[in-house]
Amino acid sequence: MVNNKYLRSQIDCIKYPIVTEKSAGLFEKNQYTFLVDRQTDKYTIKTAIEYLFNVKVVKVNTCLMP
């Protein structure tokens, strides 16, 4: 359980992983796809993923869907 309010808001920005055929193909390249809050910036996404999964994030790509 996370008690820090700032860190908790970062973790809440990640909603769920996206599992489709295209994203399954990216798993082989160690690339993962998540749905995140629309107003979240790349730095926040990076720190949340690093905290949740205990990994080192190299790069974050974002896409705004219509």
Buried (B, 14 or more C-beta within 10 A) or exposed (E): EEEEEEEEBBBEBBEEEEEEEEBEEEEEEEEBBBEBEEEBEEEBBBBBBEEEEEEEBEEBEEEEEE
